[in-house]
Amino acid sequence: MPPFHASRPQTAIWAGVALALLGLLWLLSPILAPFAVGVVFAYLGNPAVDALVRRRLPRPVAVSAVLAVLCLALVTLVLVLLPVLYREAVTLAQRLPGLIDLFNQRVPPLLAERFGVDFRLDAARFHAWLGQFRDNTQDLLPVLLGHIGQSGLAIAGAVVNLLLIPVVTFYLLQEWPRLIAALGRALPRPWLPRTLKIAGEIDRVLAQFCRGQLSVMLLLAMYYSFGLWLAGIDFALPVGVLTGLLIFIPYAGFLGGLALAVLTALLQGGGWEPLTGVAVVYGIGQLIESFALTPYLVGERIGLHPLAVIFALMAFGQLFGFVGVLVALPASAALLVGMREVASAWLTSAVYLGGGPPEAAPVVDAASDNGEEAA
């Protein structure tokens, strides 16, 4: 093998090719959404496919079975949530003016009495803005269909993307072992052991996070659905399921589910009793999530801090749009492992160790320094 300095021109050329490919992917990001979704679903479904293959089921049959289960779950979720969201929107349009009047009757006097603040919602403007919409709530669906008809090209593109997702997922699951092997063959041979080690660590971190987070989401969806049903909240099942699904966004998911449950309690009426039930259910749910489910099912050993997850979702969404949100967690897991590798290299570097090789590191001096600081 030639020395490294003799291959510098080739290294520069291949680095330029890699940067050009990354730039091309960035330019094509608006059309990569179905492929990114397919990669996510394939990664999540591949362990189940492998388990079925180990039981001597042909891989195409295993892929079809796993894909059918995924599609059935997603279709069921959509059929449960969409009608509820539609009815919630119609009910909100009907009752919002009355809620605004009730707010102006009760809240501003308290604010003026205790804090000297004069705050009042402009009920007339809300009445004028919602007047036509409220009078035509029964015609909301035809209006939406009319808007859909006017933007037929965009809707056709969205439908094509939705139809592409299961096709892409199927072929990725079918070819997953070959794709992984091809990626391994494409790596430079000197990099292979270290790259495989890092890739295995990324897969371990991400798999633990995904399995633990999915378990937390499922258990919390069951808890919130049952708890809201006991509290007498309308649409307890869809509100509880949506709250459980939103939990993967730390803090923001819980607050979004709580806001939806409070809105549902306000719209159904009944005074303070439904609101009190929502407060109790979500208060207990937050305690269960924080002190029982997340520590035991996700665990701090994974290293994906909630703030890091929020930052990754926002940063990658800002840079790459919807595709960025999809790849935020895998990218953050890769960055986490990369930061660990960089930290390990720094702690064994000659600069950190004072100029000597790692085997001649002044470990005793570091210990004595810690002892002196403690003293």
C-alpha positions in Angstrom: 0.0 0.0 0.0 1.5 3.4 -0.9 2.2 5.9 1.8 -0.5 8.4 2.6 1.3 11.4 1.1 1.4 9.7 -2.3 -2.4 9.4 -2.3 -3.2 12.9 -1.3 -4.4 14.0 -4.8 -6.7 11.0 -5.0 -7.9 11.7 -1.4 -8.7 15.3 -2.4 -10.6 14.1 -5.5 -12.7 11.7 -3.6 -13.4 14.2 -0.9 -14.6 16.6 -3.6 -16.9 13.9 -5.0 -18.3 13.3 -1.6 -19.0 17.0 -1.0 -20.6 17.2 -4.5 -22.9 14.3 -3.6 -23.8 16.0 -0.3 -24.6 19.2 -2.2 -26.7 17.3 -4.7 -28.7 15.7 -1.9 -29.2 19.1 -0.4 -30.5 20.4 -3.7 -32.8 17.4 -4.1 -34.1 17.6 -0.5 -37.6 18.8 -1.6 -38.3 15.5 -3.4 -36.5 13.2 -1.0 -39.4 13.1 1.6 -40.8 9.7 0.5 -37.4 8.1 0.3 -36.4 9.5 3.8 -39.7 8.2 5.2 -39.1 4.8 3.5 -35.6 4.6 5.1 -37.0 5.4 8.5 -39.7 2.7 8.2 -37.2 0.2 6.7 -34.9 0.8 9.6 -37.7 0.3 12.1 -39.1 -2.7 10.4 -35.9 -4.6 9.5 -35.6 -6.3 12.9 -39.1 -7.8 12.6 -38.3 -8.9 9.0 -35.1 -10.5 10.2 -36.9 -12.3 13.0 -39.4 -13.7 10.5 -36.6 -14.8 8.1 -34.9 -16.6 11.0 -38.1 -18.6 11.3 -37.6 -19.8 7.7 -40.1 -17.4 6.2 -39.1 -16.2 2.7 -37.9 -12.6 2.9 -40.4 -11.2 0.4 -43.3 -12.7 2.4 -41.8 -11.4 5.7 -41.4 -7.9 4.2 -45.0 -8.0 2.9 -46.3 -9.0 6.3 -44.3 -6.3 8.2 -45.3 -3.7 5.7 -49.0 -4.7 5.9 -48.9 -4.3 9.7 -47.3 -0.9 9.4 -49.8 0.3 6.8 -52.7 -1.0 8.8 -51.5 0.8 11.9 -51.0 4.1 10.1 -54.4 3.9 8.3 -56.2 3.1 11.6 -54.5 6.0 13.3 -55.5 8.4 10.5 -59.1 7.1 10.5 -59.3 7.6 14.2 -57.7 11.1 14.4 -59.0 12.9 11.3 -62.7 12.8 12.0 -62.0 13.9 15.6 -59.9 16.9 14.4 -62.6 17.9 11.9 -65.4 17.7 14.6 -63.1 19.6 17.0 -62.6 22.4 14.4 -66.4 22.7 13.8 -67.2 22.7 17.5 -64.5 25.3 18.2 -65.9 27.5 15.4 -69.4 27.3 17.0 -68.4 27.8 20.6 -65.4 30.1 20.4 -67.4 33.4 20.5 -69.3 32.2 23.6 -66.0 31.2 25.3 -64.5 34.7 24.5 -67.6 36.3 26.1 -67.2 34.1 29.1 -63.5 35.0 29.4 -64.3 38.7 29.2 -66.9 38.3 31.9 -64.7 36.5 34.4 -61.0 37.0 33.8 -60.5 40.8 33.2 -62.2 41.8 36.5 -59.8 39.4 38.4 -56.8 40.8 36.6 -57.9 44.4 37.3 -58.6 43.7 41.0 -55.4 41.8 41.8 -52.8 43.2 39.4 -54.2 46.4 38.1 -54.1 45.1 34.5 -56.8 46.0 32.0 -56.8 43.1 29.5 -59.8 42.2 27.4 -60.2 40.2 24.2 -61.8 42.0 21.3 -65.0 40.0 21.1 -66.5 42.0 18.2 -63.6 41.3 16.0 -63.7 37.6 16.8 -67.5 37.6 16.1 -67.0 39.3 12.8 -64.1 37.0 11.8 -65.9 33.8 12.7 -69.4 34.9 11.7 -69.5 33.5 8.2 -67.5 30.4 9.1 -69.8 29.6 12.0 -72.9 30.0 9.9 -71.5 27.7 7.3 -69.9 25.0 9.5 -72.0 22.3 7.8 -70.5 23.3 4.5 -66.9 23.2 5.7 -66.0 19.9 3.9 -67.3 21.1 0.5 -65.3 24.3 1.0 -62.1 22.3 1.8 -62.8 20.1 -1.2 -63.1 23.2 -3.4 -59.7 24.5 -2.2 -58.3 21.0 -2.9 -59.7 21.1 -6.4 -58.0 24.5 -7.1 -54.6 23.2 -6.0 -54.8 19.9 -7.9 -51.2 19.7 -8.9 -49.9 20.0 -5.3 -52.4 17.4 -4.1 -51.5 15.1 -6.9 -47.8 15.4 -5.9 -48.7 14.7 -2.3 -50.7 11.6 -3.3 -47.8 10.4 -5.4 -45.4 10.8 -2.5 -47.8 8.9 -0.2 -48.0 6.0 -2.7 -44.2 6.0 -3.1 -43.6 5.5 0.6 -44.8 1.9 0.8 -43.1 1.0 -2.5 -39.7 2.5 -1.3 -40.1 0.8 2.1 -40.8 -2.6 0.5 -37.7 -2.5 -1.8 -35.5 -1.1 1.0 -36.6 -3.9 3.4 -36.2 -6.5 0.6 -32.6 -5.3 -0.2 -31.5 -4.2 3.3 -28.8 -6.9 3.8 -27.4 -6.3 0.3 -27.4 -2.5 0.9 -25.5 -2.8 4.1 -23.0 -5.2 2.5 -22.6 -2.8 -0.4 -21.9 0.1 1.9 -19.3 -2.0 3.7 -17.6 -2.9 0.4 -17.6 0.8 -0.7 -15.6 1.9 2.4 -11.8 2.3 2.2 -10.2 -0.8 3.7 -8.1 1.0 6.3 -11.3 2.7 7.6 -13.4 -0.4 7.7 -12.9 -1.7 11.3 -13.2 1.8 12.9 -16.2 2.7 10.7 -18.0 -0.6 11.5 -17.4 0.0 15.2 -18.8 3.5 15.0 -21.8 2.4 12.9 -22.5 -0.4 15.4 -22.4 2.1 18.3 -24.8 4.5 16.4 -27.2 1.6 15.7 -27.1 0.5 19.3 -27.8 4.0 20.6 -30.5 4.7 18.1 -32.2 1.3 18.5 -32.3 1.6 22.2 -33.7 5.1 22.0 -36.4 4.1 19.4 -37.5 0.9 21.2 -37.7 2.7 24.5 -39.4 5.7 23.1 -42.0 3.6 21.2 -42.7 1.7 24.4 -43.2 5.0 26.4 -45.5 6.4 23.6 -47.7 3.2 23.6 -48.0 3.0 27.4 -48.8 6.7 27.7 -51.3 6.6 24.9 -53.1 3.8 26.8 -52.9 5.7 30.1 -54.1 9.0 28.7 -57.0 7.4 26.8 -58.2 5.5 29.8 -57.6 8.4 32.2 -59.5 10.9 30.1 -62.3 8.4 29.7 -62.6 8.1 33.4 -62.6 11.9 33.7 -65.6 12.1 31.3 -63.8 13.9 28.5 -65.3 13.6 25.0 -63.0 12.1 22.4 -60.9 10.5 25.1 -59.4 7.8 22.8 -58.1 10.1 20.0 -56.9 12.8 22.4 -55.1 10.2 24.5 -53.6 8.5 21.5 -52.4 11.9 20.0 -50.9 12.8 23.3 -49.0 9.6 23.5 -47.7 10.1 19.9 -46.6 13.6 20.6 -44.5 12.5 23.6 -41.5 11.9 21.3 -41.1 15.7 21.2 -39.9 16.4 24.8 -42.0 19.0 26.7 -43.6 20.4 23.6 -45.4 17.1 23.0 -46.8 17.0 26.5 -47.9 20.6 26.4 -49.5 20.1 23.0 -51.5 17.1 24.3 -52.5 19.0 27.4 -53.6 22.0 25.3 -55.8 19.7 23.2 -57.3 18.0 26.2 -58.1 21.4 27.9 -59.6 22.7 24.7 -61.8 19.6 24.5 -62.9 20.0 28.1 -63.8 23.6 27.5 -65.8 22.9 24.4 -67.8 20.1 26.0 -68.8 22.4 28.9 -69.6 21.1 32.4 -67.8 23.7 34.4 -64.6 23.1 36.3 -65.1 19.3 36.7 -63.7 18.3 33.3 -60.8 20.7 33.6 -59.9 19.3 37.0 -60.0 15.8 35.6 -57.6 16.8 32.8 -55.3 18.5 35.3 -55.2 15.3 37.5 -54.7 12.9 34.6 -51.9 14.9 32.9 -50.2 15.7 36.2 -50.1 12.0 37.2 -49.0 11.2 33.6 -46.1 13.6 33.7 -44.9 12.0 37.0 -45.2 8.5 35.6 -43.3 9.5 32.4 -40.5 11.4 34.2 -39.9 9.0 37.2 -40.9 5.6 35.9 -41.3 5.1 32.2 -38.5 7.2 30.7 -35.7 6.2 33.2 -36.5 2.5 32.9 -37.5 2.1 29.2 -35.3 4.8 27.6 -32.6 5.3 30.2 -30.0 8.0 30.7 -27.2 5.7 29.4 -28.3 6.3 25.8 -27.1 9.9 26.1 -29.8 11.6 24.0 -30.8 14.4 26.3 -34.3 15.9 25.8 -32.8 19.3 25.0 -30.5 17.7 22.4 -33.6 16.0 20.8 -35.5 19.4 20.7 -32.5 21.2 19.2 -31.9 18.4 16.7 -35.5 18.5 15.5 -35.6 22.2 15.2 -32.1 22.5 13.6 -32.5 19.8 11.0 -36.1 21.0 10.3 -34.8 24.5 9.6 -32.0 23.2 7.4 -33.8 20.5 5.4 -37.5 20.9 6.1 -39.7 17.8 6.6 -36.8 15.5 5.5 -34.6 17.1 8.2 -37.2 16.3 10.9 -37.2 12.7 9.8 -33.5 12.3 9.9 -33.0 14.4 13.0 -32.8 11.6 15.5 -30.5 9.3 13.5 -28.3 12.3 12.8 -28.2 13.3 16.4 -27.3 9.7 17.4 -24.5 9.8 14.8 -23.3 13.1 16.1 -23.4 11.8 19.7 -21.2 8.9 18.8 -18.9 11.1 16.8 -18.5 13.5 19.7 -17.6 10.5 22.0 -14.9 9.5 19.4 -13.6 13.0 19.3 -13.5 13.2 23.1 -11.7 9.9 23.3 -9.1 11.0 20.7 -8.6 14.3 22.6 -8.1 12.6 25.9 -5.4 10.4 24.4 -3.7 13.1 22.3 -0.3 14.4 22.9 -1.7 17.9 23.3 -3.9 16.9 26.2 -1.3 14.6 27.8 1.4 17.3 27.7 3.4 16.3 24.6 4.2 12.7 25.4 2.8 9.5 23.8 -0.3 8.0 25.5 1.7 5.1 27.1 3.9 7.7 28.8 1.1 9.8 30.0 1.6 11.4 33.5 -1.4 9.6 35.0 0.0 9.9 38.5 0.4 13.7 38.1 -3.2 14.0 37.1 -4.3 12.0 40.2 -2.0 14.1 42.4 -3.5 17.3 40.9 -6.9 16.1 41.7 -5.8 15.3 45.3 -4.3 18.8 45.7 -7.5 20.4 44.4 -9.6 18.3 46.8 -7.3 19.3 49.6 
